[in-house]
Amino acid sequence: MQNASPADIAVLVLELAPATLFALAGERVGKVCSRWPPSIRTALPVLCALPYVLISCSHQMFSWKWCALYAALPVAIAWLLGQAAIADPEQRGNWRDAIVLLTLGLAVDLRWFERAWPSGLTAWGKVLLVDATLYGFLAIRRLHGTGFDFHSRWSDWKTGLRELVFFAPLVLALGLALGFLHPHGSTLRWFWMVPKWIYIFVFIAVPEELYFRALVQNLLERRVGRRAALAITAVLFGLSHFNKRSAHFNWHYVVLASVAGIFYGRAWREQRRVPASAITHASVDAIWSFWF
């Protein structure tokens, strides 16, 4: 975010507002949206294009193609999930859910949309997709059991840090054995640890835990049970890291991320809370960035 101007930060705050609203009052937002006519509910996320318009015009790189995509994709997500809510009122999972999740996952993992954003501001695009996802699944689909509730609970910290303690010895042994982890002294001063953790929590851990645990693992549990859902989601989480820090298939990263996914999934499913798994996730990533 080194290149972010005050105007860019203002747009980011605008993007974070819907996610914050869902985090603190998701159920009430869903009830309000349910009273609107279906056409309005489906068309409303066209507003997701606004952050792209503001950023791209500010950096003189506006494209009608990208504008159309950011207007149409959130609307398509809302429409598909509205149809899924009708076809699958028991919420056991529908092919429309799978299409939405697959599209979102591939878009982020393969960086399909990053070219639309200025260098250093690609996180803005990811937050926009988080808004579209939350609106679709929580306001339109009304998916229950996601645990996307950020009212403070001590139990989230207790669960999240417990899984970190369980995971740390295993990942250290496995990472060093595979030659993936390389201990080093951090170039950052210790007091940067908290801001770094907060950044990872908001922009990496929460979006990934929303996708993999609140949505994927949540829906899979209804089809294959808790244990199988935990294992499948962990493997999918691991595979999503195949191109991280490497130009080729990074199998070391896939293995370690899959193991991590087990512990993140355990943290989420204990009380079905995204904050709990996000605490484990952010702590692992922060420790890694500082000392490995």
ChimeraX attribute file (.defattr): number of C-alpha atoms within 10 A of each C-alpha:
attribute: neighborCount
match mode: 1-to-1
recipient: residues
	/A:1	12
	/A:2	7
	/A:3	10
	/A:4	14
	/A:5	11
	/A:6	9
	/A:7	12
	/A:8	19
	/A:9	15
	/A:10	13
	/A:11	18
	/A:12	20
	/A:13	13
	/A:14	14
	/A:15	22
	/A:16	17
	/A:17	13
	/A:18	19
	/A:19	21
	/A:20	15
	/A:21	14
	/A:22	21
	/A:23	18
	/A:24	15
	/A:25	15
	/A:26	22
	/A:27	16
	/A:28	13
	/A:29	16
	/A:30	20
	/A:31	14
	/A:32	11
	/A:33	18
	/A:34	15
	/A:35	9
	/A:36	11
	/A:37	9
	/A:38	13
	/A:39	9
	/A:40	10
	/A:41	20
	/A:42	22
	/A:43	16
	/A:44	14
	/A:45	23
	/A:46	19
	/A:47	15
	/A:48	21
	/A:49	19
	/A:50	18
	/A:51	21
	/A:52	23
	/A:53	18
	/A:54	15
	/A:55	22
	/A:56	18
	/A:57	12
	/A:58	14
	/A:59	12
	/A:60	10
	/A:61	12
	/A:62	17
	/A:63	13
	/A:64	9
	/A:65	9
	/A:66	18
	/A:67	18
	/A:68	12
	/A:69	14
	/A:70	26
	/A:71	19
	/A:72	18
	/A:73	20
	/A:74	27
	/A:75	22
	/A:76	18
	/A:77	26
	/A:78	28
	/A:79	21
	/A:80	20
	/A:81	30
	/A:82	22
	/A:83	16
	/A:84	20
	/A:85	21
	/A:86	11
	/A:87	14
	/A:88	16
	/A:89	13
	/A:90	10
	/A:91	17
	/A:92	13
	/A:93	22
	/A:94	16
	/A:95	13
	/A:96	19
	/A:97	22
	/A:98	13
	/A:99	14
	/A:100	20
	/A:101	18
	/A:102	12
	/A:103	13
	/A:104	20
	/A:105	16
	/A:106	12
	/A:107	15
	/A:108	15
	/A:109	15
	/A:110	11
	/A:111	12
	/A:112	11
	/A:113	15
	/A:114	18
	/A:115	11
	/A:116	20
	/A:117	19
	/A:118	17
	/A:119	13
	/A:120	12
	/A:121	19
	/A:122	16
	/A:123	16
	/A:124	25
	/A:125	20
	/A:126	21
	/A:127	20
	/A:128	23
	/A:129	21
	/A:130	23
	/A:131	21
	/A:132	26
	/A:133	25
	/A:134	23
	/A:135	28
	/A:136	28
	/A:137	23
	/A:138	22
	/A:139	24
	/A:140	26
	/A:141	25
	/A:142	23
	/A:143	23
	/A:144	15
	/A:145	14
	/A:146	23
	/A:147	20
	/A:148	24
	/A:149	19
	/A:150	18
	/A:151	10
	/A:152	10
	/A:153	12
	/A:154	9
	/A:155	14
	/A:156	25
	/A:157	18
	/A:158	13
	/A:159	21
	/A:160	27
	/A:161	20
	/A:162	15
	/A:163	23
	/A:164	21
	/A:165	12
	/A:166	11
	/A:167	18
	/A:168	14
	/A:169	11
	/A:170	13
	/A:171	17
	/A:172	17
	/A:173	11
	/A:174	17
	/A:175	18
	/A:176	12
	/A:177	10
	/A:178	13
	/A:179	9
	/A:180	14
	/A:181	18
	/A:182	11
	/A:183	12
	/A:184	11
	/A:185	8
	/A:186	13
	/A:187	8
	/A:188	12
	/A:189	8
	/A:190	9
	/A:191	8
	/A:192	10
	/A:193	15
	/A:194	11
	/A:195	11
	/A:196	18
	/A:197	20
	/A:198	16
	/A:199	14
	/A:200	20
	/A:201	23
	/A:202	15
	/A:203	16
	/A:204	18
	/A:205	25
	/A:206	21
	/A:207	21
	/A:208	20
	/A:209	28
	/A:210	24
	/A:211	22
	/A:212	23
	/A:213	32
	/A:214	25
	/A:215	22
	/A:216	24
	/A:217	27
	/A:218	28
	/A:219	24
	/A:220	20
	/A:221	17
	/A:222	14
	/A:223	12
	/A:224	13
	/A:225	13
	/A:226	16
	/A:227	12
	/A:228	14
	/A:229	21
	/A:230	25
	/A:231	17
	/A:232	18
	/A:233	22
	/A:234	26
	/A:235	19
	/A:236	16
	/A:237	25
	/A:238	22
	/A:239	19
	/A:240	19
	/A:241	21
	/A:242	20
	/A:243	16
	/A:244	14
	/A:245	10
	/A:246	11
	/A:247	8
	/A:248	9
	/A:249	14
	/A:250	15
	/A:251	16
	/A:252	18
	/A:253	23
	/A:254	22
	/A:255	21
	/A:256	19
	/A:257	22
	/A:258	23
	/A:259	20
	/A:260	25
	/A:261	26
	/A:262	21
	/A:263	22
	/A:264	28
	/A:265	30
	/A:266	21
	/A:267	30
	/A:268	28
	/A:269	22
	/A:270	13
	/A:271	14
	/A:272	21
	/A:273	27
	/A:274	31
	/A:275	29
	/A:276	32
	/A:277	34
	/A:278	29
	/A:279	28
	/A:280	28
	/A:281	28
	/A:282	24
	/A:283	21
	/A:284	21
	/A:285	17
	/A:286	20
	/A:287	15
	/A:288	15
	/A:289	15
	/A:290	18
	/A:291	14
	/A:292	16
